[in-house]
Amino acid sequence: MKVLIVGAGIAGPTVAFWLNKAGHEVTLVEHSPVLRSGGYLIDFWGAGFDVAEKMGIVPQLRRRGYVMTEARAVNREGRRVASFKPEVIMESVERYLSLARSDLSAVIYEALGGDAELILGDTVQDLTDDVDRVRVTFQGGSTRDFDLVIGADGLHSRVRKLAFGPDECFERYLGMVVAAFEADQYPERDELVAMMYADVGFQAIRLSLRENATLFLFTLRHDGDVPADRTAQENLLRTKLGDKGWEVPAMLDLMTPAKNFYFDAVSQIRMPSWTRGQVALVGDAAACPSFLAGQGSALAMVEAYTLATELATTGDHRSAFARYQERLAPLLHSKQDAAVGLGLAFAPKNRFQLLARNTVMRMMGLPKVAGIVMGRSFHDAVELPPFPITDSAS
Ligand SMILES: Cc1cc2nc3c(=O)[nH]c(=O)nc-3n(C[C@H](O)[C@H](O)[C@H](O)COP(=O)(O)OP(=O)(O)OC[C@H]3O[C@@H](n4cnc5c(N)ncnc54)[C@H](O)[C@@H]3O)c2cc1C
């Protein structure tokens, strides 16, 4: 089959890798003119780690990643209020690492070994599903036919808009925005410790990276329109956080010159069906759990692997699409529900929630308590189907 995959983030290259293995002809189209580098750090673990193992990419991920030793909450004076080791949540330190989202994407893309056509700086303008093929018009002006189109173009998916309907039908805004940026030579380091400061309505996180870089991450409760341009986004952060404690004002001073500035709404995508005709969605485009889940990339890989495996197993896209949804919908729904509950940890709504967050974090430092408090929401209740075509990497 000829398959067009839209988006070369995490889900796109993963589904390309597995479809390639099954002998399909794959084209990836990515609207960014280059494959992205830098950007925010993600925790990588759970069933997505199993997919990475099947792809044989764990050694490369380890080389680029970090193993954090502590998550530490501080108060406005910078004094520790709670701390715990990440592995109390992630179950095992051997099967968990943190790395730049762009590094995960790059490693997956490298694993493809150039076996897919890559079109950069373009996207789909229009899709016409003609029952036995999808006619795709690219923004660049060309028109091509594919047997299947897979939308892996993230939270604001264009494929979803074209094939399923407008964002308003599927996007659930969680009342928060998230911002991340990097700076060089920030004086405070605390190597391999995630430093966190929360007060009512927000949380600021500082993480030290290699080469003397530092990543800052802010989560902020916000009820109005989510600003679309960078100046307005920076103004929102300054207005709401400029007078807060800890190192927040010093961090915000580094925002304007920062090279990798990320800002977005914290939203989920909830859809009754991830497929229609010959179009399927994977990753955030289909079922974004929001960054609060701490697992969107890993889940995107699980979805990509499962979709490709079902296509390779059944040989018929209709039953493969149905089985893909059937297998994963319960997992994704439970992750989304759990993520909504975690919102209070990332940006407590009031003093009571702040107190609850700090108390829970303190308890997580106690032996076995984290498993009891968080265990179910951090367990991936899914069995990955075996890929039907075996070779040394799978
Ligand atoms: C601040 C933050 C922290 C996070 N922390 C974690 C974490 O700790 N652990 C974790 O697992 N996940 C985390 N996530 C979530 C994770 O980043 C996403 O769930 C994951 O990237 C989803 O992968 P994806 O491939 O579906 O989408 P994306 O990674 O968003 O990739 C989509 C790709 O499609 C491209 N694209 C977009 N529109 C088009 C278009 N019209 N045409 C062509 N290409 C297009 C984009 O440029 C991009 O390359 C975090 C997210 C954020 C924002």
The ligand as an SDF file (V2000), in Angstrom:
LIG
                    3D

 53 58  0  0  0  0  0  0  0  0999 V2000
    5.5420   20.9420   27.8810 C   0  0  0  0  0  0  0  0  0  0  0  0
    5.2400   19.5190   27.5230 C   0  0  0  0  0  0  0  0  0  0  0  0
    5.7550   18.4930   28.2960 C   0  0  0  0  0  0  0  0  0  0  0  0
    5.4870   17.1620   27.9430 C   0  0  0  0  0  0  0  0  0  0  0  0
    5.9930   16.1550   28.7180 N   0  0  0  0  0  0  0  0  0  0  0  0
    5.8210   14.8950   28.3390 C   0  0  0  0  0  0  0  0  0  0  0  0
    6.4110   13.8310   29.0890 C   0  0  0  0  0  0  0  0  0  0  0  0
    7.0300   14.0540   30.1360 O   0  0  0  0  0  0  0  0  0  0  0  0
    6.2930   12.5590   28.6200 N   0  0  0  0  0  0  0  0  0  0  0  0
    5.6150   12.2920   27.4590 C   0  0  0  0  0  0  0  0  0  0  0  0
    5.5980   11.1130   27.0410 O   0  0  0  0  0  0  0  0  0  0  0  0
    4.9890   13.2590   26.7730 N   0  0  0  0  0  0  0  0  0  0  0  0
    5.0770   14.5460   27.1720 C   0  0  0  0  0  0  0  0  0  0  0  0
    4.4730   15.5430   26.4750 N   0  0  0  0  0  0  0  0  0  0  0  0
    3.5390   15.1960   25.3810 C   0  0  0  0  0  0  0  0  0  0  0  0
    4.2460   14.8520   24.0940 C   0  0  0  0  0  0  0  0  0  0  0  0
    5.1660   15.8480   23.6940 O   0  0  0  0  0  0  0  0  0  0  0  0
    3.2130   14.6240   23.0040 C   0  0  0  0  0  0  0  0  0  0  0  0
    2.1940   13.8120   23.4830 O   0  0  0  0  0  0  0  0  0  0  0  0
    3.8800   13.9590   21.8080 C   0  0  0  0  0  0  0  0  0  0  0  0
    4.8360   14.8200   21.2520 O   0  0  0  0  0  0  0  0  0  0  0  0
    2.8230   13.5680   20.7810 C   0  0  0  0  0  0  0  0  0  0  0  0
    3.4670   13.0720   19.6310 O   0  0  0  0  0  0  0  0  0  0  0  0
    2.7980   13.2630   18.2000 P   0  0  0  0  0  0  0  0  0  0  0  0
    3.7560   12.6910   17.2160 O   0  0  0  0  0  0  0  0  0  0  0  0
    1.4130   12.7890   18.2390 O   0  0  0  0  0  0  0  0  0  0  0  0
    2.7000   14.8470   17.9990 O   0  0  0  0  0  0  0  0  0  0  0  0
    3.8690   15.8880   17.9350 P   0  0  0  0  0  0  0  0  0  0  0  0
    5.0460   15.4390   18.6930 O   0  0  0  0  0  0  0  0  0  0  0  0
    3.2550   17.2050   18.2820 O   0  0  0  0  0  0  0  0  0  0  0  0
    4.2860   15.8860   16.4020 O   0  0  0  0  0  0  0  0  0  0  0  0
    3.4460   16.4000   15.4160 C   0  0  0  0  0  0  0  0  0  0  0  0
    4.3110   16.7250   14.2010 C   0  0  0  0  0  0  0  0  0  0  0  0
    3.4490   17.1410   13.1410 O   0  0  0  0  0  0  0  0  0  0  0  0
    3.9290   18.3370   12.5810 C   0  0  0  0  0  0  0  0  0  0  0  0
    2.7800   19.0270   12.0440 N   0  0  0  0  0  0  0  0  0  0  0  0
    1.8650   19.7670   12.6970 C   0  0  0  0  0  0  0  0  0  0  0  0
    0.9300   20.2250   11.8660 N   0  0  0  0  0  0  0  0  0  0  0  0
    1.2680   19.7460   10.6410 C   0  0  0  0  0  0  0  0  0  0  0  0
    0.6860   19.8700    9.3630 C   0  0  0  0  0  0  0  0  0  0  0  0
   -0.4400   20.5750    9.1590 N   0  0  0  0  0  0  0  0  0  0  0  0
    1.2870   19.2630    8.3200 N   0  0  0  0  0  0  0  0  0  0  0  0
    2.4310   18.5410    8.4950 C   0  0  0  0  0  0  0  0  0  0  0  0
    3.0270   18.3960    9.6970 N   0  0  0  0  0  0  0  0  0  0  0  0
    2.4370   18.9980   10.7480 C   0  0  0  0  0  0  0  0  0  0  0  0
    4.6250   19.0490   13.7230 C   0  0  0  0  0  0  0  0  0  0  0  0
    5.5840   19.9730   13.2440 O   0  0  0  0  0  0  0  0  0  0  0  0
    5.2800   17.8770   14.4370 C   0  0  0  0  0  0  0  0  0  0  0  0
    6.5330   17.5530   13.8980 O   0  0  0  0  0  0  0  0  0  0  0  0
    4.6870   16.8670   26.8190 C   0  0  0  0  0  0  0  0  0  0  0  0
    4.1540   17.9200   26.0480 C   0  0  0  0  0  0  0  0  0  0  0  0
    4.4070   19.2320   26.4110 C   0  0  0  0  0  0  0  0  0  0  0  0
    3.8030   20.3180   25.6000 C   0  0  0  0  0  0  0  0  0  0  0  0
  1  2  1  0
  2  3  1  0
  2 52  2  0
  3  4  2  0
  4  5  1  0
  4 50  1  0
  5  6  2  0
  6  7  1  0
  6 13  1  0
  7  8  2  0
  7  9  1  0
  9 10  1  0
 10 11  2  0
 10 12  1  0
 12 13  2  0
 13 14  1  0
 14 15  1  0
 14 50  1  0
 15 16  1  0
 16 17  1  0
 16 18  1  0
 18 19  1  0
 18 20  1  0
 20 21  1  0
 20 22  1  0
 22 23  1  0
 23 24  1  0
 24 25  2  0
 24 26  1  0
 24 27  1  0
 27 28  1  0
 28 29  2  0
 28 30  1  0
 28 31  1  0
 31 32  1  0
 32 33  1  0
 33 34  1  0
 33 48  1  0
 34 35  1  0
 35 36  1  0
 35 46  1  0
 36 37  1  0
 36 45  1  0
 37 38  2  0
 38 39  1  0
 39 40  1  0
 39 45  2  0
 40 41  1  0
 40 42  2  0
 42 43  1  0
 43 44  2  0
 44 45  1  0
 46 47  1  0
 46 48  1  0
 48 49  1  0
 50 51  2  0
 51 52  1  0
 52 53  1  0
M  END
$$$$
